């Protein structure tokens, strides 16, 4: 048991560290970081209980409240994959069961400690109620996530497969838990620790799947690339000057691409990545931006990010949805709030907070 939990903790920490190191902190990938962090916390709590708590009832029966997070995080990940403009913080209420579960967990733990572990009625009540509500929550959010698959663009095949795999893995955990919980009412199950080991092994499998998604799986290009055109562009000398007509054509292509695919929301976007996505020679992009657009690559991209953020602010204000500036910065493609504030003021003359006040 302890070995399985230790392996799971190691896998979760390793995957979370890889995601963080690669700075995948914007868009849907930030939710995967939260998911593996929850799995690591869940397993760490269990590791402490199995190694330092001697009471057999607590070790076998006391559910961890962190299980309430898995379904909502999967659902938010699906929503973010479906629509890059979605702000996860706008659906904060999906974590209310987690908050209530945490309150109940620590209340029961305190009551057991105060009674010197002599009365297990509250523990049984907590375990039964938390199992039923956790399973109900899990099934609902898995269903919601799978129902969103049909709305996810075919340009996001990799993310779509990830949503489906995570949903089926969590569904397997929920079905196993439901079977053992139901059987427990009719038969006495003597080895609950072995059953829990199976669940923890499945959580470890989820961490491995996320790690495969973020590292080992070959990156697919989301945007249509014109292979022949790109090869022809590369054959042209980077020193050959572009005509004004060609620069206008490249500018229009860049504008259309950024508006259509929101490439600028990638916090790791570079000139090479934009060239790969558009099929345009990177030297021609650079020349067009410097000569035709009178700006550098990063000035051009940051202007698009700020305009995107302004539109999001206006839409959220119209919908009377609270605006989280940090989430907005990440969603627009910035790596830090300080950079977002700096460029926002340079381009608009106002800070994001001042702009929000002006909307009121």
C-alpha positions in Angstrom: 0.0 0.0 0.0 2.6 2.5 1.1 4.8 1.7 -1.9 1.9 2.4 -4.3 1.1 5.7 -2.6 4.8 6.7 -2.6 5.1 5.9 -6.4 1.9 7.9 -7.0 3.2 10.9 -5.1 6.5 10.8 -7.0 4.7 10.6 -10.4 2.4 13.5 -9.5 5.2 15.7 -8.3 7.4 14.8 -11.3 4.6 15.6 -13.8 3.7 18.8 -12.1 7.3 19.9 -12.1 7.7 19.2 -15.8 4.5 21.1 -16.6 5.7 24.0 -14.4 9.2 24.0 -15.8 7.9 24.2 -19.4 5.9 27.2 -18.2 2.6 25.6 -19.3 0.8 28.0 -16.9 -1.8 29.4 -19.3 -4.9 27.9 -20.9 -6.0 24.4 -20.2 -2.6 23.2 -19.1 -2.7 25.2 -15.9 -5.7 23.1 -14.9 -3.6 19.9 -15.4 -1.1 21.3 -12.9 -3.8 21.8 -10.4 -5.1 18.3 -11.1 -1.7 16.6 -10.4 -1.2 18.8 -7.4 -4.5 17.5 -6.0 -3.5 13.9 -6.7 -0.2 14.5 -4.9 -1.9 16.1 -1.9 -4.5 13.3 -1.8 -1.9 10.6 -1.8 0.4 12.5 0.7 -2.5 12.7 3.2 -3.1 9.0 2.8 0.6 8.2 3.2 0.6 10.1 6.5 -2.5 8.3 7.7 -1.3 4.8 6.8 2.1 5.4 8.4 1.3 7.4 11.5 -2.3 6.6 12.4 -2.7 3.3 14.2 -6.5 3.2 14.4 -7.7 0.7 11.8 -11.2 2.3 11.4 -9.6 5.6 10.4 -7.1 4.0 8.1 -9.8 2.0 6.2 -12.8 4.2 6.2 -11.9 7.9 6.3 -12.4 9.4 2.8 -10.1 12.3 1.8 -12.1 15.4 0.8 -9.7 16.1 -2.1 -11.6 13.6 -4.2 -14.2 16.3 -4.6 -11.8 18.3 -6.8 -11.2 15.7 -9.6 -14.6 16.0 -11.3 -14.7 19.9 -11.3 -11.1 20.1 -12.6 -11.8 17.7 -15.4 -14.9 19.7 -16.3 -13.1 23.0 -16.3 -10.3 21.5 -18.4 -12.9 20.4 -21.0 -14.5 23.9 -21.0 -11.1 25.5 -21.5 -10.2 23.1 -24.3 -13.5 23.9 -26.0 -13.1 27.7 -25.7 -9.7 29.4 -25.1 -11.6 32.5 -23.9 -13.2 30.7 -21.0 -12.0 31.8 -17.6 -12.1 28.9 -15.1 -12.5 31.3 -12.1 -15.9 32.2 -13.4 -17.2 28.8 -12.3 -15.8 28.9 -8.8 -18.9 27.4 -7.4 -18.1 23.9 -8.7 -15.7 23.7 -5.8 -18.3 24.2 -3.1 -18.6 20.4 -2.4 -14.8 20.4 -1.9 -15.1 23.2 0.7 -18.0 21.5 2.5 -16.1 18.2 2.4 -13.0 19.8 3.9 -15.1 21.2 6.7 -16.7 17.9 7.4 -13.3 16.0 7.2 -11.6 18.2 9.8 -14.7 18.3 12.0 -14.9 14.5 12.1 -11.2 14.2 12.7 -11.4 16.7 15.6 -14.4 14.8 17.1 -12.6 11.5 16.9 -9.5 12.9 18.5 -11.6 14.5 21.3 -13.4 11.2 22.0 -10.1 9.3 22.0 -11.3 7.2 19.0 -14.0 5.6 21.1 -17.1 6.4 19.0 -17.1 5.6 15.3 -20.7 6.5 14.5 -19.7 9.9 13.1 -17.0 8.3 11.1 -19.4 5.9 9.5 -21.9 8.7 8.8 -19.1 10.8 7.2 -17.8 7.9 5.2 -21.2 6.9 3.8 -22.3 10.5 3.0 -19.0 11.5 1.5 -18.8 8.4 -0.7 -22.4 9.0 -2.1 -21.9 12.7 -2.7 -18.4 12.2 -4.1 -19.6 9.6 -6.6 -22.6 11.6 -7.6 -20.4 14.6 -8.2 -17.9 12.5 -10.1 -20.5 10.9 -12.4 -22.1 14.3 -13.2 -18.9 16.1 -14.1 -17.7 13.1 -16.2 -20.9 13.2 -18.1 -20.7 17.0 -18.6 -17.1 16.7 -19.8 -17.9 13.9 -22.3 -20.9 15.9 -23.6 -18.5 18.8 -24.4 -16.4 16.6 -26.8 -18.7 17.2 -29.7 -18.2 21.0 -29.4 -14.4 20.8 -29.3 -12.8 21.8 -32.6 -11.1 19.1 -34.7 -8.0 21.4 -34.7 -7.6 20.4 -31.1 -7.5 16.6 -31.6 -4.7 16.1 -29.0 -6.5 18.0 -26.3 -9.8 16.3 -27.2 -8.2 12.8 -26.8 -6.8 14.0 -23.4 -10.3 15.0 -22.2 -11.7 11.6 -23.3 -8.9 9.6 -21.7 -9.1 11.4 -18.4 -12.8 11.1 -18.3 -12.7 7.3 -18.8 -9.9 6.9 -16.2 -12.0 8.8 -13.6 -15.1 6.9 -14.7 -13.2 3.7 -14.0 -12.3 4.9 -10.5 -15.9 5.9 -9.8 -17.3 2.6 -11.1 -14.9 0.6 -8.9 -15.7 2.7 -5.9 -19.4 2.3 -6.5 -19.1 -1.5 -6.8 -17.1 -1.9 -3.6 -19.3 0.5 -1.7 -22.5 -1.3 -2.8 -21.0 -4.7 -2.0 -20.0 -3.5 1.4 -23.7 -3.3 2.4 -24.3 -6.9 1.6 -21.0 -8.6 2.3 -18.2 -8.0 4.8 -15.1 -6.9 2.9 -12.2 -7.9 5.0 -9.4 -6.3 3.0 -10.3 -2.7 2.3 -6.7 -1.6 2.1 -6.2 -3.7 -1.0 -9.3 -2.1 -2.6 -7.9 1.4 -1.8 -4.6 0.3 -3.3 -6.4 -0.3 -6.6 -7.8 3.2 -6.5 -4.4 4.8 -5.7 -2.9 2.8 -8.6 -5.5 4.3 -11.0 -4.7 7.8 -9.7 -1.0 7.1 -10.5 -2.1 6.0 -14.0 -3.8 9.4 -14.5 -0.5 11.1 -13.5 1.4 9.0 -16.0 -1.2 9.8 -18.7 -0.8 13.5 -18.1 2.9 13.2 -18.2 2.7 11.4 -21.5 0.4 14.1 -22.8 2.8 16.9 -21.8 6.2 15.4 -22.6 6.3 12.1 -24.6 3.5 12.5 -27.1 4.5 14.2 -30.3 3.3 17.8 -30.5 0.7 18.2 -33.3 0.5 21.5 -35.1 -3.0 22.9 -34.6 -2.9 25.2 -37.5 -3.0 24.5 -41.2 0.4 24.8 -42.7 1.0 25.1 -46.4 3.9 22.7 -46.8 4.8 23.5 -50.5 4.5 27.2 -50.0 6.7 27.0 -46.9 9.3 25.1 -48.7 9.3 27.6 -51.5 9.6 30.5 -49.0 12.6 28.8 -47.3 14.3 28.5 -50.7 14.2 32.2 -51.1 17.2 34.1 -49.7 16.4 35.7 -46.4 18.2 38.8 -47.7 15.9 39.3 -50.7 13.8 42.4 -50.1 10.1 42.0 -50.2 7.9 44.1 -52.4 5.3 46.3 -50.6 2.6 44.1 -52.2 4.1 41.0 -50.7 4.5 42.7 -47.3 0.8 43.6 -47.4 -0.1 40.0 -48.3 2.0 38.6 -45.4 0.5 41.2 -43.0 -3.0 40.3 -43.9 -2.2 36.6 -43.5 -0.7 37.2 -40.1 -3.7 39.2 -39.0 -6.2 36.6 -40.3 -4.2 33.8 -38.6 -4.0 35.5 -35.2 -7.7 36.4 -35.2 -8.8 33.0 -36.3 -6.6 30.8 -34.1 -5.6 33.1 -31.2 -2.0 31.9 -31.5 -0.8 34.9 -29.4 -2.4 33.2 -26.3 0.5 30.8 -26.3 2.9 32.2 -23.7 5.8 30.4 -25.4 5.1 31.8 -28.8 8.2 32.6 -30.8 9.0 33.8 -34.3 9.9 30.2 -35.3 6.6 28.8 -33.9 4.5 31.5 -35.7 6.4 30.7 -39.0 5.6 27.0 -38.5 2.0 27.7 -37.8 1.4 30.0 -40.7 3.7 28.5 -43.3 5.5 31.8 -43.9 9.3 32.2 -43.8 10.3 33.6 -40.5 12.6 36.2 -42.1 9.8 37.5 -44.2 7.6 37.8 -41.1 10.3 39.7 -39.3 10.9 42.0 -42.3 7.2 42.6 -42.8 6.7 43.5 -39.1 9.7 45.8 -39.0 9.1 47.5 -42.4 5.4 47.4 -43.0 4.2 47.3 -39.4 6.9 49.5 -37.8 7.1 47.2 -34.8 9.1 44.2 -33.5 7.7 40.7 -33.2 7.0 40.9 -29.5 5.5 44.4 -29.8 3.1 43.0 -32.4 2.2 39.9 -30.4 1.7 41.9 -27.2 -0.6 44.4 -28.9 -2.8 41.5 -29.9 -2.7 40.1 -26.4 -3.7 43.4 -24.9 -6.6 43.9 -27.4 -7.7 40.4 -26.6 -7.7 41.1 -22.9 -9.6 44.4 -23.4 -12.4 42.5 -25.3 -12.5 39.9 -22.6 -12.9 42.6 -19.9 -15.7 44.2 -21.8 -17.5 40.9 -22.4 -17.1 39.8 -18.7 -18.3 43.2 -17.6 -21.4 42.9 -19.8 -22.1 39.5 -18.4 -21.6 40.8 -14.9 -18.9 38.2 -14.3 -16.1 39.1 -11.8 -12.7 39.7 -13.6 -9.6 38.1 -12.2 -6.7 40.1 -13.7 -4.1 37.3 -13.1 -6.3 34.7 -14.9 -6.9 37.2 -17.7 -3.1 37.8 -18.0 -2.4 34.1 -18.3 -5.3 33.5 -20.8 -4.0 36.4 -23.0 -0.6 34.8 -23.2 1.5 36.6 -20.6 3.7 34.7 -18.2 3.4 37.2 -15.3 0.9 39.8 -14.0 3.7 42.4 -13.9 4.4 42.0 -17.7 0.7 42.2 -18.4 0.3 45.5 -16.4 3.4 47.0 -18.0 2.3 46.4 -21.6 -1.3 47.2 -20.9 -0.3 50.7 -19.7 2.2 51.2 -22.5 -0.4 50.4 -25.1 -3.6 51.9 -23.6 -2.2 54.5 -21.1 -4.1 52.9 -18.3 -3.5 50.0 -15.9 -5.9 47.0 -16.2 -7.5 48.0 -12.9 -8.1 51.6 -14.1 -9.6 50.3 -17.3 -12.0 48.1 -15.4 -13.1 51.1 -13.3 -13.7 53.0 -16.5 -16.2 50.3 -17.6 -18.3 51.0 -14.6 
